[in-house]
Amino acid sequence: QGYWTACTGEDQYRDVRHLTRAYLTMEDDDKRPISKSSEGESEIFSGTFELSEIWNDSLLSLTAIVQDLNTYEVKQAISGNIYRIPTDRDSDGVTNLEDNCPDDFNPEQEDLDGDFIGDVCDACNDLVYVPGNVNGDANEGYEPIIDVIDVLGLSDYIENGIGNECQMLDLLEDGVVNDWDILVLAELIMNGGN
């Protein structure tokens, strides 16, 4: 138990349980901007601090917040006792910071395409989903199969806009997926670019 007062100059003290605070990201140089923008994406942050000998570490909690740097509005917050924070969320024997799929059980850490995202949580195998392989077909050796079916798939995408996150459809690499990309794909197939 302890007492604290806000920096208001008033002599109003509050009875508190958690008295000491250490802000790991208070200074501008320490701020850790989030690079994710879509629902379902995740990002791992880590940091360290010294435990003071006067702290009771069995009561020590960490609090993480996601805050707008301009308005200071708190968008998300979570807190937990340091002894209750899971270090291996998926219980596969690999700690979260080392796990290539920290939320999916994968003790072998298979990563066929070498993109540091484990196969069990990697929707896009970068060996198969290469420019032109619209439907993601591959042979037994994970070599992409690019053929007329991909031309039809690209045509369907241009017509109705339905696709998936793994498809690499901008074959012309001009920032727009259109009929020119169909011509590039047809030429790739005609020249045996499979």
N, C-alpha and C positions, 0 to 999 in steps of 0.2 A: 504494500500500500504506500501511496505517496501523495503529494499535493503539487499542483501546478497552477499557474495563472497565465492567461493570455497576455500578449504584449500590448495591453490597452492602457496601462498605467493605473488600472483600478485594483483595489485590494480584494478581489473576489477569487478565492482559491477553490479548486475543485478536488474532490477526493477521486483519485484515479488508481487503476491497477497497473497500467503500463506508463512508466514515468520517463524512461530514456528513449530518445529517438535518434537514429542515425540515418540521414538522407544520402543514399548512394548516388542519386542522379539529380541533385539540386542545382549544381552549377551548370552553365551552358555547355561547357566542355564535356560534361559527364552525361548529358541527355542522350537517350537512345531512341532515335526516331523509329517508328514502325514502318516497314517497307511493304507490308501486306495490305491489300485493299479489298479483297473479295471474301465473302462469307465462306467459312470452312478452312481457310488458310491458317497456318500457325507459324510462330516464330519463337525461337528460344533466346532468352537473354540470361546472362550470368554475371555475377559480381561477387566481391568478397568484402568483408569488413572484419575488424578485430573485435573479439569478444572481450569486454571489460571484465576484470576480475570481480567487480562489485555486482555484476549482473547475475541473476539466477537463470542459467541457461535452460532449465527445464520449463521456464515460463516464457522464454523468448519466442516472439512471433515475427514473421515477415509479412509485410503488406505490399502488394504490387498494385499500382494503379495505371490506367491508360487515360491520359489527360490531354486535352486540346491545348497546344502551346500558346495559342492566341487568346482564347477566352478563359482558359484554365478550368473549363468544365470537365469533370471527371466522367469518362464514358464507361469505364469498367474498373472494378476493384475486387481483389481477393486477398484474404489473409489466412494465415495458418501457423500453428506452432511448428518450430523447426524440426521437431522430432516426428511430426505427423505428415510432413511433405513427402510424397512418394518419390523415390529416386529411380524407380523402375516401374513406370505406370502400367506397362503391358505384361509385367512379370515374366519376361523372357530371359532374364539373367544378364541383360545389357543395360547399363545405366542410361537414363534419358539423354544426357549430353553426348553419349557415344552411339546411341541407337539410331540407325538410319530410318526407322519407323517407330518412334517412341510410343505410339498409341496402338500399334498392331503387333501381336505376338510373332516374332521372327528371330528365334535364337541363332540361326545360321547367318543372318545378315546378308542374304543373297542380294546382289545388285548387278544383274546381267549387263546392263548398259553403262555401268560405271558413273552414274550421275549423282551418286551419294544419296539417292532415295531408294530405299529397299523395294524389292520386287513386289512384296505383298501390299504396299501402299502406293506404288508408282503406276498410275493409270496410263502413263505414256512411256512405253518402252522406246527409247531414243534410237535403238538399233533398227526397229521396225518402222516407226513413224518418222520417215524422212520425206523431204519434199517430193510430191508425186504419188506417194502411197496413201491415197485418200481413204481407202477402206481398211488399212492396217493388215493386209494379208502378208503372210511370211511362210517360208518353207521350214523344214525341220531344223535348219541351222540358223534360224532367226534372221535370214536374209529377206529383205522386202521383195514382194512380188508386185511390180508395177505393170499394169496392162490396161486394156480397153475398159474394164470394169471401173478403174479409177477415173477414166475420162467421164464415164456416165455419172459416177459419184460427184465429181467436181461440177458437172453440168447441173445436177440436182441441187447442189449447194447454192450455185449462182441463182437458180430459179426460185428456191424457197428459203434459203438462208439457214437451213437446219444442218448442223454439224456437231463436232465435239472438240474439246480442248486440245486433243492430241494432233489433230489434222494440221498439216503444214500445206496450206492451199495457195499461198501467194508465190507461185513459181517464178513469176517475173521479178519478184522482190521490189515492187514499186509501192507497196503499202495498200494496194487495192486488189481484191479478188474479183476478176471479171473474165470475159471471153478470151482476153489475151492469155490468161493463164491456161485455158484449155488448149490454145495453140502451142504454147510452150510444152505442155504435158504430152500432147500428141507427137510433137517433134522428138521429145525425149524417148518415147516408146518406139517411134519409127527408127531412131538411131541406135536402138538396143541399149538404152540407158538404164536398164533394170539392174 
